[in-house]
Amino acid sequence: MKNRTYNIIFHTHTVSGIVISVVLYIIFFAGSFSFFRDEIVNWERNQSVEITDDIQLDFDKALDSLHQNYNLFGRDVELKKYYIEQRVAVSMSASKDSVTANKTEGSKFFYLDTKNNTEHTYDDSYSLGEFLYRLHFLAQVYYPIGYYLSGFVAFFFLFAIITGVIIHWKKIISNFYVFRPLAKLKAMWTDAHTTLGLIGLPFQFVYAVTGAFFMIKLLLVAPSVLFLYGGDDAKLYEDLEYTHPHYKFENNAISSNFSVNSYVASTKKLWNDFEVIEIHIFNYGDENMHVLVNGHLNYGSKFNGSGETIFNVKTGEIVSKKSPITKTSYLDGVKNVLYRIHYGDYGGYPLKIISFILGLISCFVIISGVMIWLVARDKKNIPEKKRRFNERVVRIYLAICLSMYPITALSFIAVKVIQPANSSFIYYFYFIGWLLLLLFFMLKKDLHFINKYTLLSGSIIGFFIPISNGIMTGNWVWVSFINKQYQILFVDLFWIVLASITLWVSFKLKQVHKK
């Protein structure tokens, strides 16, 4: 490679990495915790549920209860399980019956507890786990700006990965085995950046590709909508199988009794290890009532096995069937594989833990890249004013990024102590606390202080998380173990391990600093 070409690629890699570094760190840090989104939610609610995507619910009893409260006649009703938790999402359209529609409210969305059929609003169901999950694609930023921003950051990160591989290609293997902690500062940061970057390279590449696709797919499909579908985006999503079929409302009450439970049972008999994640009822109580049962095979049986049945309630017959074994289409494969590899929910706790570690490694790669940039510009031939400016920029970067650790740990205690903690409380507590912490560390004007005490404070707070859980709920670590409340136990042990590691690292930073 010619020197000019190398320099162009090198500087492009550096600039692209620096520009997106802060946002990229936030995405990876919050995304790392997102792998345990369900465990955090259940820990916060003091619930431990069966780890399955299958909806554990008496559908007939639940629908009878909903019918008494909302008069379901003529509505489309959907019950869907998005996460491993005790609540399912309920979506109801406005009634298609013109007479009933005047007497009832319109469409509804809420969550239903599968154990006691209690209803919860979106705000009531909001949790710290949901907050961190949504933070990793910047959903808190005004829609759709946050979504597009995270998507473009992922796209530029992909670009930074490719250029980084090109830069280090000739020595990428040899540099992997080189780490000189006692060498000059730039060499130490460069070694760490290269080694850990290579370890996390497949992980980072996958998440850069899938993240960019999920967040900017609307822009990617825009040309197709304009030229192939004449601007009809509804038709596009129908062809992509993101929407359900339509059944005409006859406005005649069905005379026969029906049982949604029986349709679910019939579907499960068709395919072993089939997990139902969605029930969609068209025209509830009408002669043209249909019930869709959607789900997938257990990931232990088949990684990409989505299937569904549609029943005509009047006749009891299956009018449509899509086998998860024999009828997996290319479209299903692409959609499901992209989602599964991004969420990392198919390999149990081992995969989640590995993904979390790789996520934190990616955070370190980002920080080390910023430090390389700073050290490379801390030279005598560079004017003092510019050097101070560069140092100030990095100090702000580090304060923003590293203060996420203590405020995240503190938020775990806050949502456990303050019950119920709704979305407003979580928003205000996290963002205001984050702002105060980053201002404190930024004003200290000491990079070593920021590195050391963000880790130290986060570690100390982290040790208090299982203690706060024990005090507030009585579920001490040993109690959760005895009662087999493994999700609650996991979060407590997770923080003990994480706090121990970061505490050790904070002391190691002190030793390095002295040397």
C-alpha positions as semicolon CSV with decimal commas, in nm:
position;residue;x (nm);y (nm);z (nm)
1;M;0,000;0,000;0,000
2;K;0,131;0,344;-0,097
3;N;0,210;0,587;0,184
4;R;-0,047;0,838;0,058
5;T;-0,322;0,575;0,048
6;Y;-0,223;0,447;0,392
7;N;-0,227;0,797;0,540
8;I;-0,571;0,868;0,393
9;I;-0,715;0,545;0,534
10;F;-0,539;0,597;0,869
11;H;-0,665;0,951;0,917
12;T;-1,013;0,854;0,795
13;H;-1,018;0,573;1,052
14;T;-0,904;0,811;1,325
15;V;-1,146;1,091;1,241
16;S;-1,447;0,861;1,201
17;G;-1,367;0,690;1,531
18;I;-1,323;1,015;1,724
19;V;-1,640;1,176;1,586
20;I;-1,866;0,887;1,689
21;S;-1,673;0,779;2,001
22;V;-1,904;0,917;2,270
23;V;-2,230;0,803;2,113
24;L;-2,075;0,470;2,020
25;Y;-1,961;0,416;2,379
26;I;-2,312;0,488;2,509
27;I;-2,458;0,240;2,259
28;F;-2,216;-0,037;2,354
29;F;-2,232;0,024;2,729
30;A;-2,610;0,032;2,742
31;G;-2,624;-0,248;2,486
32;S;-2,406;-0,469;2,706
33;F;-2,658;-0,441;2,990
34;S;-2,939;-0,495;2,739
35;F;-2,839;-0,859;2,706
36;F;-2,975;-0,896;3,059
37;R;-3,281;-0,679;3,000
38;D;-3,526;-0,950;3,109
39;E;-3,325;-1,045;3,419
40;I;-3,307;-0,680;3,526
41;V;-3,684;-0,637;3,479
42;N;-3,766;-0,947;3,683
43;W;-3,512;-0,851;3,950
44;E;-3,669;-0,507;3,977
45;R;-4,021;-0,655;4,009
46;N;-3,899;-0,930;4,244
47;Q;-4,030;-1,197;4,007
48;S;-3,869;-1,510;3,873
49;V;-4,036;-1,666;3,568
50;E;-3,983;-1,969;3,350
51;I;-3,722;-1,899;3,083
52;T;-3,929;-1,960;2,773
53;D;-4,081;-1,756;2,492
54;D;-4,404;-1,954;2,526
55;I;-4,695;-1,750;2,666
56;Q;-4,797;-1,904;2,999
57;L;-5,160;-1,792;3,006
58;D;-5,516;-1,921;3,023
59;F;-5,629;-1,733;2,711
60;D;-5,999;-1,803;2,753
61;K;-6,008;-1,675;3,109
62;A;-5,801;-1,368;3,019
63;L;-6,021;-1,283;2,719
64;D;-6,339;-1,326;2,924
65;S;-6,200;-1,079;3,175
66;L;-6,107;-0,832;2,901
67;H;-6,447;-0,874;2,738
68;Q;-6,619;-0,768;3,059
69;N;-6,407;-0,454;3,081
70;Y;-6,394;-0,345;2,717
71;N;-6,663;-0,529;2,516
72;L;-6,436;-0,696;2,263
73;F;-6,705;-0,751;1,998
74;G;-6,580;-0,634;1,660
75;R;-6,228;-0,564;1,782
76;D;-5,899;-0,708;1,665
77;V;-5,721;-0,830;1,978
78;E;-5,354;-0,923;2,001
79;L;-5,167;-1,077;2,292
80;K;-4,794;-1,091;2,234
81;K;-4,493;-1,185;2,442
82;Y;-4,189;-0,975;2,357
83;Y;-3,965;-1,061;2,651
84;I;-3,905;-1,323;2,919
85;E;-4,123;-1,168;3,185
86;Q;-4,457;-1,218;3,357
87;R;-4,646;-0,966;3,144
88;V;-4,769;-0,984;2,786
89;A;-4,859;-0,691;2,563
90;V;-5,226;-0,648;2,475
91;S;-5,328;-0,445;2,169
92;M;-5,693;-0,385;2,086
93;S;-5,829;-0,201;1,786
94;A;-6,139;0,012;1,804
95;S;-6,456;-0,188;1,747
96;K;-6,570;-0,223;1,387
97;D;-6,931;-0,231;1,510
98;S;-7,061;0,121;1,451
99;V;-7,318;0,092;1,731
100;T;-7,073;-0,043;1,986
101;A;-6,802;0,198;1,882
102;N;-7,010;0,491;1,993
103;K;-7,045;0,345;2,339
104;T;-6,691;0,229;2,400
105;E;-6,345;0,374;2,389
106;G;-6,116;0,332;2,094
107;S;-5,799;0,134;2,056
108;K;-5,609;0,023;2,364
109;F;-5,259;-0,086;2,455
110;F;-5,149;-0,217;2,793
111;Y;-4,974;-0,508;2,961
112;L;-5,148;-0,805;3,119
113;D;-4,999;-1,001;3,409
114;T;-5,022;-1,369;3,316
115;K;-5,045;-1,480;3,680
116;N;-5,331;-1,265;3,807
117;N;-5,472;-1,096;3,491
118;T;-5,405;-0,748;3,631
119;E;-5,360;-0,467;3,378
120;H;-5,064;-0,232;3,369
121;T;-5,005;0,075;3,158
122;Y;-4,688;0,127;2,957
123;D;-4,569;0,376;3,219
124;D;-4,637;0,132;3,502
125;S;-4,450;-0,142;3,320
126;Y;-4,150;0,073;3,235
127;S;-3,836;-0,052;3,406
128;L;-3,464;0,013;3,430
129;G;-3,404;-0,289;3,207
130;E;-3,630;-0,137;2,942
131;F;-3,460;0,201;2,984
132;L;-3,110;0,060;2,927
133;Y;-3,234;-0,149;2,635
134;R;-3,387;0,156;2,468
135;L;-3,086;0,373;2,551
136;H;-2,864;0,151;2,339
137;F;-3,044;0,275;2,028
138;L;-3,100;0,627;2,166
139;A;-3,478;0,593;2,185
140;Q;-3,485;0,866;2,453
141;V;-3,388;1,118;2,186
142;Y;-3,682;1,269;1,998
143;Y;-3,821;1,012;1,752
144;P;-3,699;0,937;1,488
145;I;-3,380;1,137;1,539
146;G;-3,239;0,899;1,801
147;Y;-3,308;0,593;1,587
148;Y;-3,142;0,742;1,280
149;L;-2,850;0,875;1,483
150;S;-2,777;0,533;1,633
151;G;-2,809;0,376;1,289
152;F;-2,564;0,616;1,126
153;V;-2,323;0,577;1,418
154;A;-2,337;0,199;1,364
155;F;-2,275;0,257;0,993
156;F;-1,971;0,476;1,057
157;F;-1,849;0,226;1,314
158;L;-1,861;-0,040;1,044
159;F;-1,652;0,193;0,830
160;A;-1,404;0,240;1,119
161;I;-1,377;-0,139;1,161
162;I;-1,301;-0,193;0,792
163;T;-1,040;0,084;0,778
164;G;-0,885;-0,039;1,103
165;V;-0,843;-0,390;0,958
166;I;-0,686;-0,242;0,644
167;I;-0,441;-0,035;0,850
168;H;-0,328;-0,326;1,068
169;W;-0,367;-0,604;0,809
170;K;0,000;-0,687;0,757
171;K;0,078;-0,703;1,128
172;I;-0,266;-0,786;1,265
173;I;-0,169;-1,133;1,388
174;S;0,174;-1,042;1,523
175;N;0,039;-0,731;1,698
176;F;-0,228;-0,943;1,863
177;Y;0,037;-1,112;2,078
178;V;0,211;-0,787;2,169
179;F;0,121;-0,603;2,484
180;R;0,370;-0,371;2,649
181;P;0,214;-0,234;2,970
182;L;0,548;-0,083;3,077
183;A;0,624;0,079;2,742
184;K;0,556;0,436;2,648
185;L;0,200;0,551;2,696
186;K;0,113;0,557;2,326
187;A;0,254;0,208;2,272
188;M;0,058;0,073;2,569
189;W;-0,272;0,220;2,445
190;T;-0,201;0,109;2,088
191;D;-0,127;-0,248;2,197
192;A;-0,442;-0,266;2,406
193;H;-0,649;-0,110;2,126
194;T;-0,518;-0,355;1,866
195;T;-0,533;-0,670;2,081
196;L;-0,877;-0,614;2,227
197;G;-1,006;-0,478;1,898
198;L;-0,908;-0,804;1,727
199;I;-1,070;-1,013;2,003
200;G;-1,396;-0,828;1,965
201;L;-1,376;-0,787;1,585
202;P;-1,641;-1,047;1,484
203;F;-1,873;-0,925;1,760
204;Q;-1,829;-0,560;1,663
205;F;-1,873;-0,632;1,293
206;V;-2,198;-0,823;1,348
207;Y;-2,346;-0,555;1,570
208;A;-2,237;-0,275;1,341
209;V;-2,410;-0,441;1,045
210;T;-2,729;-0,544;1,227
211;G;-2,751;-0,221;1,425
212;A;-2,721;-0,010;1,112
213;F;-2,982;-0,223;0,935
214;F;-3,239;-0,206;1,216
215;M;-3,212;0,167;1,272
216;I;-3,192;0,299;0,918
217;K;-3,388;0,029;0,735
218;L;-3,664;0,280;0,664
219;L;-3,416;0,486;0,467
220;L;-3,278;0,175;0,299
221;V;-3,620;0,065;0,176
222;A;-3,730;0,416;0,072
223;P;-3,615;0,370;-0,291
224;S;-3,809;0,042;-0,310
225;V;-4,122;0,213;-0,178
226;L;-4,092;0,493;-0,431
227;F;-4,001;0,299;-0,744
228;L;-4,130;-0,056;-0,697
229;Y;-4,441;0,012;-0,488
230;G;-4,537;0,356;-0,611
231;G;-4,509;0,502;-0,261
232;D;-4,733;0,233;-0,105
233;D;-4,526;0,139;0,200
234;A;-4,816;-0,067;0,341
235;K;-4,792;-0,303;0,043
236;L;-4,416;-0,336;0,093
237;Y;-4,454;-0,437;0,457
238;E;-4,729;-0,680;0,358
239;D;-4,490;-0,849;0,113
240;L;-4,220;-0,857;0,381
241;E;-4,475;-1,031;0,608
242;Y;-4,465;-0,766;0,877
243;T;-4,844;-0,731;0,870
244;H;-5,135;-0,970;0,922
245;P;-5,405;-1,060;0,668
246;H;-5,738;-0,879;0,670
247;Y;-6,075;-1,042;0,734
248;K;-6,402;-0,862;0,664
249;F;-6,625;-0,779;0,961
250;E;-6,973;-0,924;0,900
251;N;-7,141;-0,756;1,200
252;N;-7,320;-1,078;1,297
253;A;-7,246;-1,234;1,633
254;I;-7,114;-1,588;1,616
255;S;-7,360;-1,841;1,752
256;S;-7,119;-2,117;1,851
257;N;-6,889;-2,122;2,153
258;F;-6,517;-2,101;2,094
259;S;-6,199;-2,165;2,289
260;V;-5,870;-1,994;2,204
261;N;-5,698;-2,242;2,436
262;S;-5,802;-2,524;2,204
263;Y;-5,650;-2,348;1,902
264;V;-5,324;-2,305;2,089
265;A;-5,326;-2,670;2,195
266;S;-5,402;-2,785;1,839
267;T;-5,112;-2,578;1,704
268;K;-4,867;-2,720;1,958
269;K;-4,971;-3,074;1,860
270;L;-4,864;-3,005;1,504
271;W;-4,500;-2,935;1,593
272;N;-4,301;-3,053;1,892
273;D;-4,128;-2,784;2,103
274;F;-4,338;-2,510;1,946
275;E;-4,351;-2,194;2,158
276;V;-4,645;-1,958;2,112
277;I;-4,543;-1,593;2,127
278;E;-4,850;-1,427;1,973
279;I;-5,226;-1,469;1,956
280;H;-5,406;-1,239;1,712
281;I;-5,786;-1,243;1,702
282;F;-5,963;-1,089;1,404
283;N;-6,323;-0,964;1,448
284;Y;-6,377;-1,090;1,801
285;G;-6,722;-1,251;1,846
286;D;-6,816;-1,204;1,480
287;E;-6,920;-1,476;1,234
288;N;-6,600;-1,406;1,040
289;M;-6,381;-1,436;1,348
290;H;-6,034;-1,581;1,290
291;V;-5,757;-1,666;1,534
292;L;-5,389;-1,655;1,441
293;V;-5,141;-1,853;1,653
294;N;-4,781;-1,750;1,589
295;G;-4,456;-1,873;1,736
296;H;-4,133;-2,058;1,676
297;L;-3,962;-2,382;1,759
298;N;-3,744;-2,391;2,069
299;Y;-3,398;-2,269;1,970
300;G;-3,259;-2,599;2,094
301;S;-3,464;-2,773;1,826
302;K;-3,416;-2,527;1,540
303;F;-3,249;-2,188;1,528
304;N;-3,473;-2,048;1,257
305;G;-3,813;-2,212;1,285
306;S;-4,102;-1,966;1,270
307;G;-4,453;-2,092;1,213
308;E;-4,818;-2,001;1,246
309;T;-5,173;-2,126;1,205
310;I;-5,494;-1,935;1,132
311;F;-5,826;-2,085;1,241
312;N;-6,174;-2,000;1,115
313;V;-6,365;-1,992;1,442
314;K;-6,705;-2,061;1,283
315;T;-6,589;-2,385;1,124
316;G;-6,300;-2,466;1,357
317;E;-6,082;-2,542;1,056
318;I;-5,728;-2,432;0,983
319;V;-5,744;-2,195;0,685
320;S;-5,373;-2,118;0,674
321;K;-5,069;-2,300;0,805
322;K;-4,702;-2,219;0,787
323;S;-4,476;-2,496;0,909
324;P;-4,165;-2,395;1,110
325;I;-3,995;-2,712;0,988
326;T;-4,055;-2,731;0,615
327;K;-4,169;-2,385;0,509
328;T;-3,894;-2,159;0,636
329;S;-3,850;-1,908;0,356
330;Y;-3,546;-1,705;0,261
331;L;-3,728;-1,395;0,388
332;D;-3,793;-1,557;0,725
333;G;-3,433;-1,667;0,741
334;V;-3,296;-1,319;0,683
335;K;-3,532;-1,150;0,930
336;N;-3,498;-1,407;1,205
337;V;-3,123;-1,456;1,180
338;L;-3,057;-1,081;1,193
339;Y;-3,275;-1,042;1,500
340;R;-3,142;-1,349;1,678
341;I;-2,772;-1,272;1,634
342;H;-2,830;-0,912;1,740
343;Y;-3,023;-0,995;2,057
344;G;-2,810;-1,296;2,146
345;D;-3,107;-1,467;2,312
346;Y;-3,068;-1,813;2,163
347;G;-2,770;-1,943;2,361
348;G;-2,881;-1,899;2,721
349;Y;-2,670;-1,737;2,990
350;P;-2,329;-1,845;2,849
351;L;-2,389;-1,650;2,527
352;K;-2,533;-1,352;2,715
353;I;-2,229;-1,337;2,945
354;I;-1,986;-1,367;2,654
355;S;-2,175;-1,094;2,466
356;F;-2,166;-0,870;2,773
357;I;-1,791;-0,914;2,809
358;L;-1,735;-0,845;2,440
359;G;-1,953;-0,536;2,473
360;L;-1,736;-0,400;2,756
361;I;-1,425;-0,489;2,556
362;S;-1,567;-0,279;2,273
363;C;-1,612;0,008;2,521
364;F;-1,244;-0,020;2,614
365;V;-1,145;-0,026;2,246
366;I;-1,334;0,301;2,199
367;I;-1,167;0,463;2,502
368;S;-0,821;0,339;2,405
369;G;-0,868;0,481;2,056
370;V;-0,943;0,822;2,206
371;M;-0,636;0,796;2,432
372;I;-0,415;0,707;2,134
373;W;-0,545;1,017;1,960
374;L;-0,459;1,231;2,263
375;V;-0,111;1,090;2,328
376;A;-0,020;1,120;1,960
377;R;-0,094;1,493;1,982
378;D;0,075;1,555;2,313
379;K;0,411;1,649;2,163
380;K;0,644;1,943;2,205
381;N;0,611;2,046;1,841
382;I;0,238;2,104;1,893
383;P;0,143;2,446;2,039
384;E;0,058;2,442;2,408
385;K;-0,283;2,596;2,347
386;K;-0,379;2,317;2,107
387;R;-0,247;2,050;2,345
388;R;-0,459;2,189;2,627
389;F;-0,761;2,191;2,395
390;N;-0,705;1,827;2,298
391;E;-0,671;1,729;2,663
392;R;-0,992;1,914;2,747
393;V;-1,180;1,735;2,470
394;V;-1,065;1,393;2,592
395;R;-1,148;1,485;2,950
396;I;-1,505;1,566;2,845
397;Y;-1,523;1,241;2,646
398;L;-1,405;1,032;2,940
399;A;-1,629;1,210;3,190
400;I;-1,937;1,146;2,975
401;C;-1,851;0,784;2,902
402;L;-1,705;0,654;3,227
403;S;-1,961;0,820;3,455
404;M;-2,221;0,586;3,301
405;Y;-2,091;0,309;3,526
406;P;-2,162;0,466;3,866
407;I;-2,495;0,619;3,761
408;T;-2,611;0,286;3,618
409;A;-2,519;0,109;3,942
410;L;-2,688;0,379;4,148
411;S;-3,003;0,349;3,935
412;F;-3,031;-0,019;4,027
413;I;-3,052;0,079;4,393
414;A;-3,292;0,365;4,319
415;V;-3,550;0,151;4,134
416;K;-3,535;-0,109;4,408
417;V;-3,586;0,143;4,689
418;I;-3,843;0,361;4,510
419;Q;-4,138;0,141;4,419
420;P;-4,303;0,169;4,178
421;A;-4,041;0,346;3,971
422;N;-4,216;0,471;3,656
423;S;-4,057;0,604;3,338
424;S;-4,046;0,966;3,456
425;F;-3,857;0,876;3,771
426;I;-3,605;0,662;3,583
427;Y;-3,551;0,930;3,319
428;Y;-3,497;1,211;3,567
429;F;-3,285;1,009;3,808
430;Y;-3,056;0,862;3,543
431;F;-3,001;1,167;3,323
432;I;-2,977;1,426;3,601
433;G;-2,748;1,197;3,801
434;W;-2,537;1,134;3,492
435;L;-2,511;1,507;3,426
436;L;-2,400;1,583;3,782
437;L;-2,141;1,307;3,778
438;L;-1,992;1,402;3,443
439;L;-1,970;1,768;3,550
440;F;-1,793;1,666;3,871
441;F;-1,537;1,448;3,695
442;M;-1,491;1,692;3,409
443;L;-1,414;1,980;3,646
444;K;-1,148;1,777;3,826
445;K;-0,924;1,827;3,520
446;D;-0,742;1,498;3,585
447;L;-0,771;1,205;3,345
448;H;-0,632;0,957;3,596
449;F;-0,883;1,075;3,857
450;I;-1,169;1,019;3,610
451;N;-1,049;0,669;3,519
452;K;-0,987;0,560;3,877
453;Y;-1,281;0,705;4,063
454;T;-1,554;0,627;3,812
455;L;-1,449;0,264;3,847
456;L;-1,407;0,288;4,224
457;S;-1,739;0,463;4,288
458;G;-1,924;0,228;4,052
459;S;-1,768;-0,072;4,228
460;I;-1,866;0,044;4,577
461;I;-2,222;0,119;4,465
462;G;-2,233;-0,216;4,283
463;F;-2,163;-0,407;4,607
464;F;-2,464;-0,237;4,766
465;I;-2,705;-0,352;4,492
466;P;-2,760;-0,707;4,627
467;I;-2,769;-0,560;4,979
468;S;-3,046;-0,317;4,879
469;N;-3,239;-0,606;4,723
470;G;-3,206;-0,810;5,041
471;I;-3,321;-0,523;5,262
472;M;-3,620;-0,426;5,045
473;T;-3,748;-0,772;4,951
474;G;-3,585;-1,023;5,186
475;N;-3,439;-1,200;4,882
476;W;-3,079;-1,219;4,996
477;V;-2,846;-1,412;4,769
478;W;-2,882;-1,734;4,967
479;V;-3,261;-1,697;4,988
480;S;-3,290;-1,656;4,609
481;F;-3,072;-1,964;4,565
482;I;-3,280;-2,176;4,803
483;N;-3,607;-2,059;4,643
484;K;-3,468;-2,119;4,292
485;Q;-3,531;-1,758;4,193
486;Y;-3,245;-1,775;3,949
487;Q;-3,306;-1,452;3,758
488;I;-3,301;-1,250;4,080
489;L;-2,998;-1,447;4,197
490;F;-2,821;-1,386;3,866
491;V;-2,848;-1,006;3,887
492;D;-2,719;-1,001;4,247
493;L;-2,423;-1,228;4,162
494;F;-2,362;-1,036;3,841
495;W;-2,308;-0,714;4,034
496;I;-2,089;-0,881;4,295
497;V;-1,861;-1,018;4,022
498;L;-1,861;-0,699;3,813
499;A;-1,795;-0,476;4,115
500;S;-1,511;-0,704;4,227
501;I;-1,342;-0,691;3,886
502;T;-1,374;-0,314;3,845
503;L;-1,253;-0,259;4,202
504;W;-0,942;-0,463;4,126
505;V;-0,888;-0,268;3,802
506;S;-0,919;0,063;3,988
507;F;-0,635;-0,038;4,222
508;K;-0,426;-0,157;3,929
509;L;-0,469;0,183;3,771
510;K;-0,317;0,335;4,084
511;Q;-0,013;0,111;4,061
512;V;0,039;0,188;3,694
513;H;0,007;0,557;3,765
514;K;0,277;0,541;4,030
515;K;0,513;0,364;3,793
